[in-house]
């Protein structure tokens, strides 16, 4: 029996998504990244894109490749091989990234109402949020947006009923049972509790994002003056 039951779903004319029928977990994310690495190594001449997600892996095929029409058998073989050796697979080295955050005030306008709703002081909410090490399951929604696991359930908060049309870049939010940072200015429905002065995503950098899937993230509080002077020479 497969460790992670799955099904294959066509994704456009030249794409295929492997959907895993298993709950979101650290172990599943590790497996999906490992499978992506094996697909990249085995099928490098046929694949132009690999997109790992919470419970899926999407493969984009070379438009000039005839292999796409007959890829299912080879791909299923690789999935089976990877599942059989999942416990012993090695992954690329991961890192822990520490991200400064100015919590509350103009940088985190939803911190005070959220603390009040949860019968907490703002400082206790900051402490609880910043003392957790978060796991990067995936990147998505916007370039460099981190989907982080590990939020204390007591800090979970339903998404806003009316999303904001413009959330500043670097805003740290909580939505349902997740926390994450908006890398660019964008609409968003999460509760904004702080902001980082760091640039999280830059196409001119290699890699473009400061984290990769399977890395860990820790937030640490900074003052408003530290935020304002962060990039001052």
Long-range contacts (C-beta under 8 A, 24 or more apart in sequence): 2-80, 2-83, 3-31, 3-83, 3-86, 4-28, 4-31, 4-83, 6-79, 8-72, 8-75, 8-76, 11-58, 11-60, 14-60, 14-61, 14-62, 14-63, 14-68, 15-58, 15-59, 15-60, 15-61, 16-58, 16-59, 16-61, 16-71, 16-72, 16-75, 17-56, 17-57, 17-58, 17-59, 18-56, 18-57, 18-58, 18-59, 18-75, 18-79, 19-55, 19-56, 20-55, 20-56, 21-55, 22-55, 24-54, 24-55, 24-137, 24-149, 26-135, 26-137, 26-149, 28-54, 28-55, 29-54, 29-135, 29-137, 29-138, 29-149, 29-213, 29-214, 30-91, 30-214, 31-82, 31-83, 31-86, 31-89, 32-56, 32-57, 33-91, 33-213, 33-214, 34-82, 34-86, 34-89, 34-91, 35-78, 35-79, 35-82, 37-91, 37-92, 38-78, 38-81, 38-82, 39-75, 39-78, 42-74, 42-78, 43-67, 43-71, 43-74, 43-75, 46-71, 52-138, 52-213, 53-138, 53-140, 54-137, 54-138, 54-147, 91-214, 92-212, 92-214, 94-212, 94-214, 94-215, 94-216, 95-211, 95-215, 95-216, 96-133, 96-215, 96-216, 96-217, 96-218, 97-210, 97-211, 97-215, 97-216, 97-217, 97-218, 98-217, 98-218, 98-219, 98-220, 99-181, 99-196, 99-198, 99-210, 99-217, 99-218, 99-219, 99-220, 100-196, 100-197, 100-198, 100-219, 100-220, 100-221, 100-222, 100-226, 100-227, 100-230, 101-130, 101-172, 101-194, 101-195, 101-196, 101-219, 101-220, 101-221, 101-222, 102-194, 102-195, 102-196, 102-197, 102-221, 102-222, 102-223, 102-224, 102-226, 102-227, 103-129, 103-130, 103-172, 103-193, 103-194, 103-221, 104-193, 104-194, 105-224, 106-224, 107-171, 107-194, 107-195, 107-224, 107-227, 108-172, 108-192, 108-193, 108-194, 108-195, 109-192, 110-173, 110-191, 110-192, 110-193, 111-192, 111-193, 111-194, 114-157, 114-174, 114-191, 114-193, 117-157, 118-154, 118-155, 118-157, 125-155, 125-193, 126-193, 126-194, 126-221, 128-152, 128-154, 128-155, 129-155, 129-174, 129-179, 129-193, 129-219, 130-218, 130-219, 130-220, 130-221, 132-218, 133-216, 133-217, 133-218, 134-179, 134-216, 134-217, 134-218, 134-219, 135-214, 135-216, 135-217, 136-211, 136-212, 136-213, 136-214, 136-215, 136-216, 136-217, 137-213, 138-213, 139-209, 139-211, 139-212, 139-213, 142-182, 142-183, 142-184, 142-186, 143-183, 143-184, 143-201, 143-203, 143-208, 143-209, 144-183, 144-184, 144-200, 144-201, 144-208, 144-209, 144-210, 145-180, 145-181, 145-182, 145-183, 146-180, 146-181, 146-200, 146-211, 146-217, 147-178, 147-180, 148-178, 148-179, 148-180, 148-217, 149-178, 151-177, 151-178, 151-179, 153-177, 155-179, 157-191, 159-189, 159-190, 159-191, 160-189, 160-190, 160-191, 162-189, 163-187, 163-188, 163-189, 164-188, 164-189, 164-192, 167-192, 168-195, 169-200, 170-195, 170-196, 170-197, 170-198, 170-200, 171-195, 172-196, 172-219, 183-209, 194-219, 194-221, 195-227, 197-222, 197-227, 197-230, 197-231, 198-230
